[in-house]
Amino acid sequence: PGPPADVQWLLKPQQQRQQQRQQLAPPPRQQWQKCESCDLVIVGIDPGDVPADVAYGISRSHCCLGCELGENSHGPHWCCGVPRDNILEVEVEDGENPNLHPFKAHCYVRLPDEDLAAAPSPTLLFLHGCGTFLWPETIHLDVNKFAEVNEVARSFVVIAPLASQGEPLAVVSRSRRGKALRPERFHEKRTWDAFIAACRALGPA
């Protein structure tokens, strides 16, 4: 019957394995969209999902249970909303297939504190960890906590290209059981192109 699937994978040339990993496309997800009850934006909501699971304090349709229940407050529960002004959509060319339409990628942007802002402002490329692949809203907390403890960073424009699930900046593979997607790394060229595109969008015309 031949060797097991795991062994067959290891027997393939390294270049062929790498090409197959890169060809694995994340499942389609709705990217950043407005919460139905507030001005925050949210990511990856499937309209077919079941209603809120109150036991776990997570909304399946809004940024949080407070918004879903019409409480006009985000309350103590987890809120997955991000201020709309912090999310910037940019277009990134596909260098491997230049005839295709550009990818739409997203970056989280934090502008300098008003009292530390300079013209022109220095810019920092912020690369997030693997947890943001599944929970992209955590980038809002990560960047602001970073700036909170780093006075120099508060004078920078911080741009964090998002390699979260469904974004073209993530290189992913499947687990050996073939079910779960897992992040491997940032796609270097697309990530750099997204960063430059964000700089141009934020900079002078």
C-alpha positions in Angstrom: 0.0 0.0 0.0 3.0 2.3 0.2 4.3 4.5 3.1 1.9 6.5 5.3 0.9 10.0 4.3 3.2 11.6 6.9 6.2 9.6 5.4 5.2 10.5 1.8 5.2 14.1 2.8 8.7 13.9 4.2 9.9 12.1 1.1 8.9 14.9 -1.2 11.6 17.4 -2.2 11.8 20.4 0.2 10.9 22.9 -2.6 7.8 20.9 -3.5 6.7 20.8 0.1 7.2 24.5 0.4 5.2 25.2 -2.7 2.3 23.1 -1.4 2.3 24.9 1.9 2.1 28.3 0.1 -0.7 27.1 -2.1 -2.9 26.4 0.9 -5.4 29.2 1.0 -7.1 30.2 4.2 -10.9 29.7 4.2 -12.8 32.8 3.1 -13.8 35.1 5.9 -15.4 38.4 6.1 -12.7 40.9 6.9 -13.1 44.0 9.0 -16.7 45.2 9.2 -18.7 47.5 11.4 -20.4 46.2 14.5 -24.2 46.5 14.1 -24.6 48.4 17.4 -21.5 50.7 17.8 -18.7 52.3 15.8 -16.1 49.6 16.4 -15.1 47.2 13.6 -14.9 43.4 14.0 -13.5 40.6 11.9 -14.4 37.2 10.7 -18.1 37.0 11.7 -20.1 34.3 10.0 -23.8 35.4 9.7 -24.8 31.7 10.0 -23.3 31.4 13.4 -25.5 30.6 16.4 -26.5 33.5 18.7 -24.4 34.5 21.6 -23.1 31.9 24.0 -23.9 33.8 27.2 -22.1 31.2 29.3 -18.7 32.2 27.8 -19.5 35.9 27.5 -18.8 36.0 23.8 -21.1 37.4 21.1 -21.4 35.6 17.8 -22.8 38.6 15.9 -21.6 41.8 17.6 -18.3 43.0 19.1 -19.5 42.0 22.5 -22.6 40.9 24.5 -23.2 44.4 25.7 -23.8 45.6 22.2 -25.8 42.5 21.2 -28.1 42.9 24.2 -28.5 46.6 23.7 -27.0 47.7 26.9 -25.2 50.7 25.4 -22.1 49.5 27.2 -19.3 47.1 26.5 -19.4 45.8 30.0 -16.9 43.5 31.7 -17.1 40.8 29.0 -14.6 40.3 26.2 -15.0 42.8 23.4 -13.5 42.0 20.0 -14.1 45.5 18.5 -11.3 47.7 17.3 -11.7 51.5 16.6 -12.4 51.9 12.9 -9.7 54.6 12.4 -7.0 52.1 13.5 -7.6 49.7 10.6 -6.2 50.6 7.2 -6.9 48.6 4.0 -4.2 48.6 1.4 -3.6 46.8 -1.9 -0.7 44.5 -2.5 0.4 43.2 -5.8 0.8 39.4 -6.3 4.4 39.2 -7.5 4.0 35.5 -8.3 0.9 36.2 -10.5 1.2 39.8 -11.7 -1.8 39.5 -14.0 -4.2 38.8 -11.1 -6.0 41.5 -9.2 -4.1 43.0 -6.2 -4.7 41.5 -2.8 -6.6 43.5 -0.2 -4.5 43.5 3.0 -5.1 45.2 6.4 -2.8 47.0 8.7 -3.4 48.2 12.3 -2.1 51.8 12.7 -1.4 53.7 15.8 -0.6 57.4 15.3 1.9 59.3 17.6 0.6 60.9 20.8 -0.3 64.5 20.0 2.3 66.0 22.4 5.0 63.8 20.9 4.0 64.1 17.2 6.6 65.5 14.8 6.5 66.2 11.1 7.5 64.0 9.5 7.0 61.3 12.1 9.3 58.2 12.2 7.5 54.9 11.4 7.8 51.5 13.1 7.0 48.2 11.6 5.3 46.0 14.2 5.2 42.2 13.6 2.6 40.5 15.8 2.8 37.0 17.3 1.0 33.8 16.2 -1.9 34.3 18.5 -3.1 37.2 16.4 -3.6 34.8 13.5 -6.8 33.5 15.3 -7.6 36.6 17.4 -6.7 39.7 15.2 -8.5 42.0 17.6 -5.7 41.4 20.2 -3.4 43.6 18.0 -5.2 46.7 19.5 -4.2 45.7 23.0 -0.7 44.6 22.0 0.3 47.7 20.2 -1.2 50.1 22.8 0.5 48.2 25.7 3.8 48.3 23.8 3.4 52.1 23.4 2.3 52.5 27.1 5.6 51.1 28.4 7.8 52.6 25.6 8.0 56.4 25.5 10.0 56.4 22.3 7.4 54.3 20.5 4.7 56.8 21.5 6.4 59.3 19.1 6.3 56.8 16.2 3.6 55.9 13.7 3.2 52.2 14.4 2.1 50.1 11.5 1.3 46.4 12.1 0.5 44.4 8.9 -2.0 41.7 9.8 -1.2 38.1 9.0 -4.4 36.9 10.6 -6.6 34.1 9.2 -8.0 35.1 5.8 -5.3 37.8 5.2 -2.9 37.4 2.2 0.1 38.2 4.4 0.0 34.9 6.3 1.8 31.8 5.0 -0.1 28.8 6.5 0.0 25.1 6.5 -2.4 22.4 7.6 -1.8 20.1 10.6 -0.9 16.5 9.8 -4.5 15.5 10.4 -5.4 17.9 7.7 -8.0 20.0 9.6 -6.6 23.0 11.4 -4.8 25.8 9.7 -1.7 27.0 11.5 0.4 30.1 10.8 4.0 29.5 9.6 5.3 33.0 9.0 4.7 36.3 7.4 4.9 36.4 3.6 8.0 38.6 3.5 7.4 40.5 0.2 3.6 41.0 0.7 4.2 42.2 4.3 6.8 44.7 3.3 4.7 45.9 0.4 1.7 46.3 2.7 3.9 48.3 5.1 5.1 50.6 2.3 1.6 51.0 1.0 0.4 52.0 4.5 3.2 54.5 4.8 2.3 56.1 1.5 -1.4 56.2 2.4 -0.6 58.0 5.7 2.2 60.2 4.3 2.0 63.4 2.3 0.5 63.1 -1.2 
